[in-house]
């Protein structure tokens, strides 16, 4: 089946493919868009990656990822990530979005100060905004489920991400709405509504939550429809804000990664069509538009 026109495959879902293979298989599977990861881009070099992307005819929806301000992430590397994002979006097909996903980082070693660490994240984002503004890139803060608060991301709710974004223009700092990370939050719908009012939904990512979690909890994402997340409620809330951009499926799961990526692309398209697409009321973003979120 041909993929839904608003479906983007996040490259992490077919993790063990190099960039050329990922692009070729995504096109062959009938997708129109892809979210890229920095590591496969670095393997071939940015110039080559841009040429590959331009030849593919795919839109690029996000670059993943930057941040990690409280650990190993340096401002210089984050600035490089901003520049990469701008060039990749420029190489993508019309409708590509220069969106850099930001994961804040966890508690520094020996620290118990969550609030103070979030302030460090705010300061780091403020340091990056002038560079992002100059490059025309939106920094998309991604809150992660609280089980990742200590080691990966001290920003645990969409409301916290919006508070961090609030001092900056919406086209400079937005948020990533990822169903895996927000479905549990009783305040998620009101936060999505707020994000819509503020024009800050930079990207919408979907996958499912199913227990028991994997031994490595990072690898616990499933195809939409295989777990407990109510995609109708979340997707309708995002659509109601006016969001009309591509929607990424991003899955980290060892068993899925071990499968033939052609099969994974087909199963992803089918799951999206069955579980997410019925709740979409907006046509794909028009060619050459960046889309709207309000």
Secondary structure, 3 states (H helix, E strand, C coil): CCCCCCEEEEHHHHCCCCHHHHHHHHHHCCCCEEEEEHHHHHHHCHHHHHHHHHHHCCEEEEEEEEECCCCCCCHHHHHHHHHHHHHHHHHCCCCCCCEEEEECECCCCCCCCHHHHHHHHHHHHHHHHHHHHHHCCEEEEECCCHHHCCCCECCCCHHHHHHHHCCCCCCCEEEEEEHHHHCCCCCHHHHHHHHHHHCCEEEEEECEECCCCCCCHHHCEECCCCCCCCHHHHHHHHHHCCCCCCEEECCCCHHHHCCCHHHHHHHHHHHHHHHCHHHCCCCCCCCCCCCCCC
